[in-house]
Amino acid sequence: MNIEELREYTLSLPGVTEDQAFGEDILNFRLEGKIFVCLWLGGGRYDMKDGASRIALKLSPDRNI
């Protein structure tokens, strides 16, 4: 799955909104106003040396394994 497919899928979920509260290089997806996915696009102050995109998911502890 690439960035565009991930974005399209996430926004297809009921009630999900998108913003860029942390800068132009990070997409945040929210449900009921709470962030549950952060997608780093590469570049900017959060860039890693390889410039690859990264994703962070908020999961409950039992689903995190």
All heavy atoms as TSV, in Angstrom:
chain	resi	resn	atom	element	x	y	z
A	1	MET	N	N	0.857	-1.174	0.000
A	1	MET	CA	C	0.000	0.000	0.000
A	1	MET	C	C	0.903	1.237	0.000
A	1	MET	O	O	1.815	1.335	0.807
A	1	MET	CB	C	-0.899	-0.038	1.243
A	1	MET	CG	C	-1.844	1.118	1.352
A	1	MET	SD	S	-2.987	1.042	2.755
A	1	MET	CE	C	-4.179	-0.122	2.146
A	2	ASN	N	N	0.644	2.160	-0.897
A	2	ASN	CA	C	1.425	3.394	-0.930
A	2	ASN	C	C	0.699	4.513	-0.171
A	2	ASN	O	O	-0.408	4.315	0.338
A	2	ASN	CB	C	1.750	3.785	-2.375
A	2	ASN	CG	C	0.512	4.102	-3.192
A	2	ASN	OD1	O	-0.466	4.648	-2.689
A	2	ASN	ND2	N	0.540	3.763	-4.469
A	3	ILE	N	N	1.316	5.677	-0.120
A	3	ILE	CA	C	0.763	6.803	0.650
A	3	ILE	C	C	-0.624	7.190	0.160
A	3	ILE	O	O	-1.537	7.421	0.955
A	3	ILE	CB	C	1.708	8.020	0.580
A	3	ILE	CG1	C	2.993	7.726	1.346
A	3	ILE	CG2	C	1.051	9.265	1.134
A	3	ILE	CD1	C	4.048	8.789	1.179
A	4	GLU	N	N	-0.803	7.268	-1.141
A	4	GLU	CA	C	-2.102	7.677	-1.689
A	4	GLU	C	C	-3.193	6.670	-1.342
A	4	GLU	O	O	-4.321	7.055	-1.002
A	4	GLU	CB	C	-2.017	7.855	-3.208
A	4	GLU	CG	C	-1.169	9.031	-3.644
A	4	GLU	CD	C	0.337	8.716	-3.679
A	4	GLU	OE1	O	0.703	7.523	-3.652
A	4	GLU	OE2	O	1.128	9.656	-3.723
A	5	GLU	N	N	-2.874	5.371	-1.426
A	5	GLU	CA	C	-3.854	4.330	-1.090
A	5	GLU	C	C	-4.202	4.375	0.393
A	5	GLU	O	O	-5.366	4.225	0.773
A	5	GLU	CB	C	-3.310	2.953	-1.460
A	5	GLU	CG	C	-3.191	2.724	-2.949
A	5	GLU	CD	C	-2.418	1.473	-3.310
A	5	GLU	OE1	O	-1.544	1.041	-2.529
A	5	GLU	OE2	O	-2.701	0.921	-4.383
A	6	LEU	N	N	-3.197	4.586	1.238
A	6	LEU	CA	C	-3.434	4.693	2.676
A	6	LEU	C	C	-4.331	5.882	2.990
A	6	LEU	O	O	-5.296	5.761	3.744
A	6	LEU	CB	C	-2.113	4.808	3.436
A	6	LEU	CG	C	-2.248	5.060	4.918
A	6	LEU	CD1	C	-2.842	3.844	5.613
A	6	LEU	CD2	C	-0.919	5.422	5.528
A	7	ARG	N	N	-4.041	7.016	2.386
A	7	ARG	CA	C	-4.850	8.217	2.610
A	7	ARG	C	C	-6.286	7.997	2.148
A	7	ARG	O	O	-7.241	8.310	2.855
A	7	ARG	CB	C	-4.236	9.407	1.881
A	7	ARG	CG	C	-5.008	10.690	2.070
A	7	ARG	CD	C	-4.325	11.860	1.370
A	7	ARG	NE	N	-5.110	13.051	1.559
A	7	ARG	CZ	C	-6.042	13.471	0.694
A	7	ARG	NH1	N	-6.282	12.792	-0.411
A	7	ARG	NH2	N	-6.733	14.565	0.953
A	8	GLU	N	N	-6.439	7.457	0.950
A	8	GLU	CA	C	-7.777	7.206	0.400
A	8	GLU	C	C	-8.570	6.246	1.291
A	8	GLU	O	O	-9.740	6.484	1.583
A	8	GLU	CB	C	-7.639	6.628	-1.009
A	8	GLU	CG	C	-8.943	6.439	-1.733
A	8	GLU	CD	C	-8.734	5.918	-3.143
A	8	GLU	OE1	O	-7.865	6.440	-3.850
A	8	GLU	OE2	O	-9.454	4.965	-3.515
A	9	TYR	N	N	-7.923	5.163	1.720
A	9	TYR	CA	C	-8.614	4.197	2.583
A	9	TYR	C	C	-9.009	4.830	3.911
A	9	TYR	O	O	-10.153	4.695	4.354
A	9	TYR	CB	C	-7.731	2.969	2.844
A	9	TYR	CG	C	-8.340	2.056	3.878
A	9	TYR	CD1	C	-9.420	1.247	3.549
A	9	TYR	CD2	C	-7.879	2.057	5.187
A	9	TYR	CE1	C	-10.015	0.440	4.500
A	9	TYR	CE2	C	-8.474	1.252	6.149
A	9	TYR	CZ	C	-9.535	0.450	5.797
A	9	TYR	OH	O	-10.132	-0.335	6.749
A	10	THR	N	N	-8.082	5.537	4.533
A	10	THR	CA	C	-8.351	6.128	5.852
A	10	THR	C	C	-9.495	7.136	5.764
A	10	THR	O	O	-10.388	7.146	6.610
A	10	THR	CB	C	-7.084	6.783	6.416
A	10	THR	OG1	O	-6.032	5.812	6.438
A	10	THR	CG2	C	-7.301	7.283	7.825
A	11	LEU	N	N	-9.487	7.973	4.729
A	11	LEU	CA	C	-10.559	8.960	4.579
A	11	LEU	C	C	-11.897	8.333	4.200
A	11	LEU	O	O	-12.941	8.959	4.362
A	11	LEU	CB	C	-10.160	10.015	3.541
A	11	LEU	CG	C	-9.064	10.981	3.996
A	11	LEU	CD1	C	-8.633	11.869	2.840
A	11	LEU	CD2	C	-9.525	11.811	5.186
A	12	SER	N	N	-11.892	7.087	3.737
A	12	SER	CA	C	-13.147	6.408	3.410
A	12	SER	C	C	-13.863	5.882	4.651
A	12	SER	O	O	-15.041	5.533	4.584
A	12	SER	CB	C	-12.896	5.245	2.441
A	12	SER	OG	O	-12.315	4.136	3.101
A	13	LEU	N	N	-13.172	5.839	5.780
A	13	LEU	CA	C	-13.787	5.371	7.024
A	13	LEU	C	C	-14.756	6.432	7.544
A	13	LEU	O	O	-14.467	7.631	7.459
A	13	LEU	CB	C	-12.712	5.069	8.069
A	13	LEU	CG	C	-11.689	3.993	7.678
A	13	LEU	CD1	C	-10.559	3.937	8.703
A	13	LEU	CD2	C	-12.367	2.647	7.551
A	14	PRO	N	N	-15.897	6.023	8.081
A	14	PRO	CA	C	-16.901	6.991	8.549
A	14	PRO	C	C	-16.364	7.917	9.639
A	14	PRO	O	O	-15.751	7.465	10.603
A	14	PRO	CB	C	-18.018	6.110	9.123
A	14	PRO	CG	C	-17.792	4.752	8.552
A	14	PRO	CD	C	-16.327	4.642	8.262
A	15	GLY	N	N	-16.561	9.219	9.451
A	15	GLY	CA	C	-16.230	10.206	10.468
A	15	GLY	C	C	-14.775	10.641	10.523
A	15	GLY	O	O	-14.403	11.447	11.369
A	16	VAL	N	N	-13.929	10.155	9.625
A	16	VAL	CA	C	-12.501	10.490	9.651
A	16	VAL	C	C	-12.263	11.821	8.947
A	16	VAL	O	O	-12.814	12.094	7.886
A	16	VAL	CB	C	-11.656	9.380	8.995
A	16	VAL	CG1	C	-10.204	9.804	8.849
A	16	VAL	CG2	C	-11.754	8.105	9.805
A	17	THR	N	N	-11.440	12.663	9.569
A	17	THR	CA	C	-11.025	13.931	8.972
A	17	THR	C	C	-9.502	13.959	8.892
A	17	THR	O	O	-8.821	13.188	9.560
A	17	THR	CB	C	-11.513	15.136	9.805
A	17	THR	OG1	O	-10.960	15.065	11.118
A	17	THR	CG2	C	-13.031	15.180	9.868
A	18	GLU	N	N	-8.997	14.877	8.073
A	18	GLU	CA	C	-7.559	15.000	7.849
A	18	GLU	C	C	-7.138	16.438	8.129
A	18	GLU	O	O	-7.862	17.378	7.819
A	18	GLU	CB	C	-7.265	14.642	6.390
A	18	GLU	CG	C	-5.843	14.863	5.953
A	18	GLU	CD	C	-5.683	14.649	4.458
A	18	GLU	OE1	O	-6.482	15.205	3.683
A	18	GLU	OE2	O	-4.767	13.935	4.081
A	19	ASP	N	N	-5.956	16.609	8.728
A	19	ASP	CA	C	-5.388	17.939	8.895
A	19	ASP	C	C	-3.864	17.834	8.907
A	19	ASP	O	O	-3.316	16.744	8.778
A	19	ASP	CB	C	-5.929	18.638	10.143
A	19	ASP	CG	C	-5.547	17.947	11.446
A	19	ASP	OD1	O	-4.365	17.596	11.623
A	19	ASP	OD2	O	-6.433	17.763	12.295
A	20	GLN	N	N	-3.223	18.970	9.044
A	20	GLN	CA	C	-1.768	19.018	9.094
A	20	GLN	C	C	-1.339	19.904	10.267
A	20	GLN	O	O	-0.641	20.891	10.093
A	20	GLN	CB	C	-1.196	19.524	7.773
A	20	GLN	CG	C	-1.399	18.539	6.631
A	20	GLN	CD	C	-0.832	19.022	5.335
A	20	GLN	OE1	O	-1.277	20.036	4.806
A	20	GLN	NE2	N	0.136	18.290	4.806
A	21	ALA	N	N	-1.726	19.512	11.462
A	21	ALA	CA	C	-1.481	20.302	12.670
A	21	ALA	C	C	0.000	20.432	13.018
A	21	ALA	O	O	0.384	21.353	13.733
A	21	ALA	CB	C	-2.237	19.686	13.850
A	22	PHE	N	N	0.839	19.534	12.537
A	22	PHE	CA	C	2.258	19.539	12.891
A	22	PHE	C	C	3.156	20.000	11.750
A	22	PHE	O	O	4.372	19.861	11.810
A	22	PHE	CB	C	2.699	18.153	13.376
A	22	PHE	CG	C	1.905	17.667	14.548
A	22	PHE	CD1	C	1.056	16.586	14.407
A	22	PHE	CD2	C	1.978	18.291	15.776
A	22	PHE	CE1	C	0.311	16.122	15.481
A	22	PHE	CE2	C	1.236	17.847	16.854
A	22	PHE	CZ	C	0.404	16.753	16.712
A	23	GLY	N	N	2.586	20.515	10.681
A	23	GLY	CA	C	3.358	21.007	9.553
A	23	GLY	C	C	2.964	20.327	8.255
A	23	GLY	O	O	2.213	19.355	8.241
A	24	GLU	N	N	3.508	20.858	7.163
A	24	GLU	CA	C	3.135	20.378	5.832
A	24	GLU	C	C	3.627	18.975	5.524
A	24	GLU	O	O	3.158	18.352	4.582
A	24	GLU	CB	C	3.663	21.342	4.772
A	24	GLU	CG	C	3.009	22.697	4.817
A	24	GLU	CD	C	3.558	23.625	3.750
A	24	GLU	OE1	O	4.382	23.186	2.918
A	24	GLU	OE2	O	3.156	24.789	3.750
A	25	ASP	N	N	4.594	18.465	6.300
A	25	ASP	CA	C	5.168	17.151	6.010
A	25	ASP	C	C	4.520	16.021	6.801
A	25	ASP	O	O	4.964	14.879	6.724
A	25	ASP	CB	C	6.676	17.163	6.238
A	25	ASP	CG	C	7.064	17.584	7.639
A	25	ASP	OD1	O	6.297	18.351	8.258
A	25	ASP	OD2	O	8.116	17.159	8.121
A	26	ILE	N	N	3.453	16.321	7.556
A	26	ILE	CA	C	2.772	15.289	8.348
A	26	ILE	C	C	1.268	15.395	8.147
A	26	ILE	O	O	0.665	16.450	8.360
A	26	ILE	CB	C	3.085	15.425	9.853
A	26	ILE	CG1	C	4.575	15.293	10.097
A	26	ILE	CG2	C	2.311	14.385	10.658
A	26	ILE	CD1	C	4.983	15.514	11.535
A	27	LEU	N	N	0.653	14.285	7.733
A	27	LEU	CA	C	-0.807	14.208	7.642
A	27	LEU	C	C	-1.319	13.547	8.913
A	27	LEU	O	O	-0.797	12.516	9.336
A	27	LEU	CB	C	-1.243	13.367	6.440
A	27	LEU	CG	C	-0.924	13.899	5.056
A	27	LEU	CD1	C	-1.380	12.903	4.002
A	27	LEU	CD2	C	-1.579	15.244	4.832
A	28	ASN	N	N	-2.339	14.148	9.516
A	28	ASN	CA	C	-2.987	13.576	10.701
A	28	ASN	C	C	-4.403	13.189	10.317
A	28	ASN	O	O	-5.101	13.945	9.646
A	28	ASN	CB	C	-3.063	14.620	11.824
A	28	ASN	CG	C	-1.713	15.167	12.171
A	28	ASN	OD1	O	-0.825	14.428	12.535
A	28	ASN	ND2	N	-1.556	16.466	12.026
A	29	PHE	N	N	-4.801	12.028	10.755
A	29	PHE	CA	C	-6.171	11.560	10.539
A	29	PHE	C	C	-6.830	11.439	11.898
A	29	PHE	O	O	-6.255	10.859	12.821
A	29	PHE	CB	C	-6.172	10.224	9.791
A	29	PHE	CG	C	-5.541	10.328	8.442
A	29	PHE	CD1	C	-4.206	10.053	8.259
A	29	PHE	CD2	C	-6.288	10.740	7.346
A	29	PHE	CE1	C	-3.612	10.161	7.012
A	29	PHE	CE2	C	-5.712	10.854	6.088
A	29	PHE	CZ	C	-4.365	10.571	5.929
A	30	ARG	N	N	-8.013	12.024	12.002
A	30	ARG	CA	C	-8.713	12.081	13.283
A	30	ARG	C	C	-10.080	11.418	13.191
A	30	ARG	O	O	-10.742	11.475	12.158
A	30	ARG	CB	C	-8.916	13.531	13.719
A	30	ARG	CG	C	-7.631	14.290	13.923
A	30	ARG	CD	C	-7.914	15.753	14.259
A	30	ARG	NE	N	-6.709	16.539	14.293
A	30	ARG	CZ	C	-6.121	16.947	15.408
A	30	ARG	NH1	N	-6.644	16.665	16.576
A	30	ARG	NH2	N	-5.011	17.656	15.348
A	31	LEU	N	N	-10.470	10.864	14.327
A	31	LEU	CA	C	-11.814	10.333	14.499
A	31	LEU	C	C	-12.349	10.935	15.783
A	31	LEU	O	O	-11.702	10.818	16.829
A	31	LEU	CB	C	-11.796	8.804	14.576
A	31	LEU	CG	C	-13.154	8.127	14.677
A	31	LEU	CD1	C	-14.008	8.461	13.443
A	31	LEU	CD2	C	-12.994	6.635	14.802
A	32	GLU	N	N	-13.476	11.615	15.690
A	32	GLU	CA	C	-14.056	12.332	16.823
A	32	GLU	C	C	-13.047	13.296	17.439
A	32	GLU	O	O	-12.945	13.436	18.653
A	32	GLU	CB	C	-14.591	11.346	17.858
A	32	GLU	CG	C	-15.726	10.489	17.326
A	32	GLU	CD	C	-16.263	9.498	18.338
A	32	GLU	OE1	O	-15.832	9.521	19.511
A	32	GLU	OE2	O	-17.115	8.689	17.948
A	33	GLY	N	N	-12.263	13.952	16.585
A	33	GLY	CA	C	-11.314	14.965	17.036
A	33	GLY	C	C	-10.008	14.431	17.591
A	33	GLY	O	O	-9.140	15.208	17.964
A	34	LYS	N	N	-9.840	13.121	17.652
A	34	LYS	CA	C	-8.620	12.531	18.217
A	34	LYS	C	C	-7.793	11.879	17.114
A	34	LYS	O	O	-8.311	11.117	16.304
A	34	LYS	CB	C	-8.968	11.502	19.282
A	34	LYS	CG	C	-9.679	12.145	20.459
A	34	LYS	CD	C	-9.954	11.147	21.530
A	34	LYS	CE	C	-10.670	11.865	22.678
A	34	LYS	NZ	N	-10.933	10.980	23.777
A	35	ILE	N	N	-6.494	12.184	17.109
A	35	ILE	CA	C	-5.592	11.633	16.106
A	35	ILE	C	C	-5.427	10.136	16.339
A	35	ILE	O	O	-5.170	9.702	17.451
A	35	ILE	CB	C	-4.216	12.327	16.169
A	35	ILE	CG1	C	-4.343	13.801	15.792
A	35	ILE	CG2	C	-3.212	11.623	15.243
A	35	ILE	CD1	C	-3.073	14.600	15.974
A	36	PHE	N	N	-5.576	9.358	15.258
A	36	PHE	CA	C	-5.316	7.926	15.364
A	36	PHE	C	C	-4.295	7.444	14.335
A	36	PHE	O	O	-3.788	6.333	14.430
A	36	PHE	CB	C	-6.612	7.100	15.279
A	36	PHE	CG	C	-7.243	7.044	13.920
A	36	PHE	CD1	C	-7.092	5.918	13.122
A	36	PHE	CD2	C	-7.989	8.098	13.438
A	36	PHE	CE1	C	-7.681	5.854	11.870
A	36	PHE	CE2	C	-8.584	8.049	12.197
A	36	PHE	CZ	C	-8.426	6.920	11.408
A	37	VAL	N	N	-3.951	8.296	13.360
A	37	VAL	CA	C	-2.886	7.990	12.400
A	37	VAL	C	C	-2.104	9.267	12.120
A	37	VAL	O	O	-2.688	10.320	11.874
A	37	VAL	CB	C	-3.457	7.462	11.057
A	37	VAL	CG1	C	-2.348	7.279	10.040
A	37	VAL	CG2	C	-4.225	6.179	11.234
A	38	CYS	N	N	-0.771	9.163	12.169
A	38	CYS	CA	C	0.125	10.227	11.705
A	38	CYS	C	C	0.957	9.640	10.579
A	38	CYS	O	O	1.557	8.579	10.741
A	38	CYS	CB	C	1.060	10.717	12.807
A	38	CYS	SG	S	0.257	11.694	14.063
A	39	LEU	N	N	0.996	10.333	9.473
A	39	LEU	CA	C	1.750	9.874	8.313
A	39	LEU	C	C	2.791	10.930	7.969
A	39	LEU	O	O	2.453	12.027	7.537
A	39	LEU	CB	C	0.799	9.643	7.133
A	39	LEU	CG	C	1.411	9.217	5.817
A	39	LEU	CD1	C	2.150	7.887	5.975
A	39	LEU	CD2	C	0.339	9.101	4.758
A	40	TRP	N	N	4.071	10.596	8.203
A	40	TRP	CA	C	5.172	11.489	7.857
A	40	TRP	C	C	5.467	11.305	6.387
A	40	TRP	O	O	5.733	10.194	5.925
A	40	TRP	CB	C	6.423	11.163	8.676
A	40	TRP	CG	C	6.361	11.623	10.077
A	40	TRP	CD1	C	6.856	12.804	10.566
A	40	TRP	CD2	C	5.794	10.952	11.195
A	40	TRP	NE1	N	6.623	12.895	11.917
A	40	TRP	CE2	C	5.963	11.758	12.328
A	40	TRP	CE3	C	5.137	9.722	11.345
A	40	TRP	CZ2	C	5.525	11.389	13.585
A	40	TRP	CZ3	C	4.690	9.363	12.609
A	40	TRP	CH2	C	4.888	10.195	13.698
A	41	LEU	N	N	5.464	12.385	5.629
A	41	LEU	CA	C	5.638	12.317	4.186
A	41	LEU	C	C	7.096	12.389	3.760
A	41	LEU	O	O	7.410	12.210	2.595
A	41	LEU	CB	C	4.851	13.449	3.514
A	41	LEU	CG	C	3.362	13.471	3.834
A	41	LEU	CD1	C	2.717	14.706	3.223
A	41	LEU	CD2	C	2.698	12.201	3.344
A	42	GLY	N	N	7.989	12.656	4.684
A	42	GLY	CA	C	9.408	12.848	4.357
A	42	GLY	C	C	9.702	14.327	4.230
A	42	GLY	O	O	8.850	15.123	3.853
A	43	GLY	N	N	10.901	14.704	4.572
A	43	GLY	CA	C	11.275	16.111	4.550
A	43	GLY	C	C	10.858	16.792	5.839
A	43	GLY	O	O	10.282	16.196	6.736
A	44	GLY	N	N	11.172	18.066	5.940
A	44	GLY	CA	C	10.800	18.839	7.114
A	44	GLY	C	C	11.618	18.492	8.337
A	44	GLY	O	O	12.575	17.740	8.293
A	45	ARG	N	N	11.206	19.028	9.462
A	45	ARG	CA	C	11.992	18.862	10.693
A	45	ARG	C	C	11.922	17.454	11.270
A	45	ARG	O	O	12.726	17.091	12.109
A	45	ARG	CB	C	11.574	19.886	11.725
A	45	ARG	CG	C	10.204	19.675	12.299
A	45	ARG	CD	C	9.889	20.750	13.288
A	45	ARG	NE	N	8.810	20.311	14.152
A	45	ARG	CZ	C	8.143	21.106	14.944
A	45	ARG	NH1	N	8.451	22.369	15.001
A	45	ARG	NH2	N	7.183	20.639	15.694
A	46	TYR	N	N	10.956	16.635	10.845
A	46	TYR	CA	C	10.836	15.275	11.362
A	46	TYR	C	C	11.468	14.243	10.429
A	46	TYR	O	O	11.312	13.055	10.613
A	46	TYR	CB	C	9.368	14.906	11.586
A	46	TYR	CG	C	8.701	15.794	12.607
A	46	TYR	CD1	C	7.822	16.796	12.217
A	46	TYR	CD2	C	8.977	15.640	13.953
A	46	TYR	CE1	C	7.223	17.612	13.156
A	46	TYR	CE2	C	8.383	16.468	14.899
A	46	TYR	CZ	C	7.507	17.447	14.486
A	46	TYR	OH	O	6.923	18.259	15.410
A	47	ASP	N	N	12.197	14.716	9.423
A	47	ASP	CA	C	12.769	13.818	8.426
A	47	ASP	C	C	13.839	12.914	9.028
A	47	ASP	O	O	14.634	13.325	9.860
A	47	ASP	CB	C	13.378	14.632	7.284
A	47	ASP	CG	C	13.676	13.797	6.060
A	47	ASP	OD1	O	13.101	12.706	5.931
A	47	ASP	OD2	O	14.485	14.249	5.239
A	48	MET	N	N	13.845	11.671	8.594
A	48	MET	CA	C	14.908	10.734	8.936
A	48	MET	C	C	15.950	10.813	7.828
A	48	MET	O	O	15.693	11.354	6.761
A	48	MET	CB	C	14.349	9.311	9.043
A	48	MET	CG	C	13.232	9.189	10.047
A	48	MET	SD	S	13.782	9.645	11.672
A	48	MET	CE	C	13.338	8.222	12.589
A	49	LYS	N	N	17.100	10.275	8.030
A	49	LYS	CA	C	18.182	10.389	7.056
A	49	LYS	C	C	17.832	9.803	5.692
A	49	LYS	O	O	18.264	10.303	4.675
A	49	LYS	CB	C	19.451	9.735	7.594
A	49	LYS	CG	C	20.048	10.505	8.739
A	49	LYS	CD	C	21.356	9.916	9.197
A	49	LYS	CE	C	21.890	10.741	10.352
A	49	LYS	NZ	N	23.186	10.341	10.795
A	50	ASP	N	N	17.033	8.750	5.651
A	50	ASP	CA	C	16.705	8.136	4.368
A	50	ASP	C	C	15.559	8.822	3.641
A	50	ASP	O	O	15.273	8.521	2.492
A	50	ASP	CB	C	16.412	6.643	4.533
A	50	ASP	CG	C	15.207	6.360	5.420
A	50	ASP	OD1	O	14.517	7.304	5.835
A	50	ASP	OD2	O	14.966	5.173	5.696
A	51	GLY	N	N	14.828	9.735	4.302
A	51	GLY	CA	C	13.732	10.462	3.667
A	51	GLY	C	C	12.494	9.633	3.397
A	51	GLY	O	O	11.593	10.082	2.717
A	52	ALA	N	N	12.436	8.405	3.917
A	52	ALA	CA	C	11.288	7.529	3.681
A	52	ALA	C	C	10.069	7.987	4.482
A	52	ALA	O	O	10.197	8.577	5.546
A	52	ALA	CB	C	11.637	6.095	4.073
A	53	SER	N	N	8.901	7.713	3.940
A	53	SER	CA	C	7.659	8.009	4.663
A	53	SER	C	C	7.534	7.070	5.853
A	53	SER	O	O	8.022	5.948	5.838
A	53	SER	CB	C	6.460	7.811	3.737
A	53	SER	OG	O	6.554	8.670	2.643
A	54	ARG	N	N	6.865	7.549	6.901
A	54	ARG	CA	C	6.665	6.748	8.100
A	54	ARG	C	C	5.231	6.922	8.578
A	54	ARG	O	O	4.604	7.937	8.313
A	54	ARG	CB	C	7.623	7.186	9.196
A	54	ARG	CG	C	9.058	6.957	8.752
A	54	ARG	CD	C	9.999	6.890	9.876
A	54	ARG	NE	N	11.339	6.454	9.618
A	54	ARG	CZ	C	12.076	6.573	8.551
A	54	ARG	NH1	N	11.592	7.115	7.485
A	54	ARG	NH2	N	13.313	6.153	8.500
A	55	ILE	N	N	4.746	5.928	9.302
A	55	ILE	CA	C	3.375	5.976	9.812
A	55	ILE	C	C	3.390	5.621	11.293
A	55	ILE	O	O	4.174	4.783	11.736
A	55	ILE	CB	C	2.459	5.015	9.025
A	55	ILE	CG1	C	1.009	5.182	9.474
A	55	ILE	CG2	C	2.919	3.585	9.142
A	55	ILE	CD1	C	0.019	4.494	8.583
A	56	ALA	N	N	2.544	6.305	12.045
A	56	ALA	CA	C	2.342	5.980	13.455
A	56	ALA	C	C	0.847	5.741	13.649
A	56	ALA	O	O	0.019	6.545	13.216
A	56	ALA	CB	C	2.808	7.120	14.349
A	57	LEU	N	N	0.503	4.623	14.278
A	57	LEU	CA	C	-0.889	4.262	14.522
A	57	LEU	C	C	-1.159	4.228	16.014
A	57	LEU	O	O	-0.336	3.719	16.776
A	57	LEU	CB	C	-1.194	2.883	13.946
A	57	LEU	CG	C	-0.894	2.667	12.470
A	57	LEU	CD1	C	-1.073	1.199	12.114
A	57	LEU	CD2	C	-1.782	3.533	11.615
A	58	LYS	N	N	-2.288	4.733	16.424
A	58	LYS	CA	C	-2.701	4.638	17.818
A	58	LYS	C	C	-3.568	3.398	17.946
A	58	LYS	O	O	-4.614	3.285	17.309
A	58	LYS	CB	C	-3.486	5.872	18.241
A	58	LYS	CG	C	-3.879	5.847	19.690
A	58	LYS	CD	C	-4.573	7.125	20.084
A	58	LYS	CE	C	-4.922	7.081	21.549
A	58	LYS	NZ	N	-5.632	8.280	21.944
A	59	LEU	N	N	-3.103	2.453	18.740
A	59	LEU	CA	C	-3.816	1.193	18.933
A	59	LEU	C	C	-4.027	0.934	20.415
A	59	LEU	O	O	-3.255	1.377	21.252
A	59	LEU	CB	C	-3.010	0.026	18.344
A	59	LEU	CG	C	-2.671	0.106	16.865
A	59	LEU	CD1	C	-1.679	-0.966	16.495
A	59	LEU	CD2	C	-3.928	-0.012	16.024
A	60	SER	N	N	-5.044	0.159	20.725
A	60	SER	CA	C	-5.212	-0.271	22.107
A	60	SER	C	C	-4.109	-1.283	22.432
A	60	SER	O	O	-3.614	-1.967	21.540
A	60	SER	CB	C	-6.593	-0.906	22.308
A	60	SER	OG	O	-6.723	-2.045	21.483
A	61	PRO	N	N	-3.687	-1.385	23.691
A	61	PRO	CA	C	-2.580	-2.273	24.049
A	61	PRO	C	C	-2.772	-3.728	23.587
A	61	PRO	O	O	-1.822	-4.356	23.153
A	61	PRO	CB	C	-2.537	-2.192	25.575
A	61	PRO	CG	C	-3.093	-0.834	25.882
A	61	PRO	CD	C	-4.159	-0.617	24.840
A	62	ASP	N	N	-3.991	-4.245	23.643
A	62	ASP	CA	C	-4.210	-5.639	23.242
A	62	ASP	C	C	-4.086	-5.831	21.720
A	62	ASP	O	O	-3.765	-6.913	21.259
A	62	ASP	CB	C	-5.551	-6.154	23.728
A	62	ASP	CG	C	-6.730	-5.337	23.228
A	62	ASP	OD1	O	-6.611	-4.098	23.169
A	62	ASP	OD2	O	-7.766	-5.932	22.910
A	63	ARG	N	N	-4.294	-4.788	20.926
A	63	ARG	CA	C	-4.143	-4.884	19.467
A	63	ARG	C	C	-2.744	-4.527	19.013
A	63	ARG	O	O	-2.387	-4.736	17.864
A	63	ARG	CB	C	-5.144	-3.960	18.781
A	63	ARG	CG	C	-6.579	-4.417	18.986
A	63	ARG	CD	C	-7.505	-3.728	18.084
A	63	ARG	NE	N	-7.240	-4.166	16.722
A	63	ARG	CZ	C	-7.741	-3.587	15.652
A	63	ARG	NH1	N	-8.519	-2.557	15.778
A	63	ARG	NH2	N	-7.458	-4.027	14.444
A	64	ASN	N	N	-1.944	-3.962	19.901
A	64	ASN	CA	C	-0.620	-3.489	19.560
A	64	ASN	C	C	0.379	-4.611	19.327
A	64	ASN	O	O	1.426	-4.401	18.747
A	64	ASN	CB	C	-0.116	-2.540	20.646
A	64	ASN	CG	C	0.955	-1.623	20.160
A	64	ASN	OD1	O	1.131	-1.402	18.984
A	64	ASN	ND2	N	1.695	-1.077	21.095
A	65	ILE	N	N	0.092	-5.804	19.774
A	65	ILE	CA	C	1.023	-6.935	19.648
A	65	ILE	C	C	1.065	-7.395	18.269
A	65	ILE	O	O	1.170	-7.436	17.300
A	65	ILE	CB	C	0.605	-8.100	20.561
A	65	ILE	CG1	C	0.707	-7.648	21.994
A	65	ILE	CG2	C	1.420	-9.318	20.285
A	65	ILE	CD1	C	0.193	-8.640	22.989
